[in-house]
Amino acid sequence: MYLQHFGLEKNPFSLTPDPRFLFLTPRHREALAALLFAVTERKGFMVMTGDAGTGKTTLVRKLLLSIPIACAQFSVIVNPALNRSEFLECVLMDFGVENVPESKAMRLSLLKKFLLRAHGEGKTSVLVIDEAHLLTAELTDEIRLLSNFETSEQKLLQIILAGQNELNAVLNLESMRQVKQRVAIRMHIEPLPAPEVKRYLQTRWARAAGRHPLPFSDDAIELVARSSGGIPRVINVICDAALVNAYGTGAVVVGPRQIQEVLADLQITPSLRTPGLDAPAALAMPREKALGAPRLESPAAGLKSLERYLPEKKTPMRFRIASWFGATQTATK
C-alpha cells in the first residue's frame, strides 16, 4: 500500500519470518552459530527459548537455508499440539516419506531405516519443533525416545526445540530430567536493547531497498522502543501501521504523534520493561553477510566460517563454540 509512497521495493515490516530481514544481535549470532554447529556436528538435542516475537522462527528459517539439501534433511513441526501417533506421522511426512503405515511399531521401524539410509549417504537428519512450549509431557518424552536412534558413534536424529520462555519451566521439571540431560546446547534470545531499535529499523529499511532515509524521527523511534519492549514483532506491527497512516495523510515523516495514534488504535500499552538497560550493543554486519549464511560443503566441514556469527563480547557460549571450532584463541581476545 505504502511502498511507492516511501520508495520501497518490499515491505520492511512484514510479520512473516523472512530470513533476509534477520537482524543479528550478539545473542542471535550465538544462537545461529550454535544451531549450525549442533546440526553439522550431530550434537543431539538443542533448546532455543525466547519471548514471543523475538526471532526464533526466523533463526530456524535461516538455518534451513544455510545447509544444502545434499548435506541435511529437515522435518519441521510448527504445531506440536498432537498426540504421539499424530506426531510421528507428521515427522515422517515432513521428511518426505510417503505411504506412512498405520502401526506405530511400523512407523518407528520405517523412521529408523530412513535415518540409517540418510546417515549412510552422509546426510544429517534434523527434527525442528517450533512452538515447543506447547508440548505435553507425554509428547516431550516421545521426542526423547526418538533421540535414542543412534549408531555407536553418532546420533541419527538431531532435535531442535524452539519455544517461548515457558519451555524452560517444562524442561526444569523433575519428571523431565531425562530430557534435560540430553540437551547439549541451550540458548536464550533476548528482546532488542533500546539503543539497537533504530539500527533494527534502519537495517530492515535498507533490505527493503528503501531509496530514501528511514522516515521515523528519533523521538518516534524512542517511543517505539519503549512501547514494544524491544520485541521485534511488536516493533514491526507498530511501524507498519504508522507507515500506513502516514501514507493515508500524505506525510513523509513519522513522528511521536503518529506512533501514539497507532498505539491507541492497536491498544498497545507501553512496556514495563525498558529494553536495553545494561545490554550489549549488537555488532555491525556487512550487508552481503547478513543476506546469506554460510553454505557448508559437508556436514562436518566449514565450521571455521561460522565464527563470523559469534559476538566479540566474551561469553561462556562463545568460548564453547570457538573451542569446538578449534579456535579458542579467538574467544579470549
Order of alpha helices (4+ residues) and beta strands (2+ residues): alpha-beta-alpha-beta-alpha-alpha-beta-alpha-beta-alpha-alpha-beta-alpha-alpha-alpha-alpha-alpha-alpha-alpha
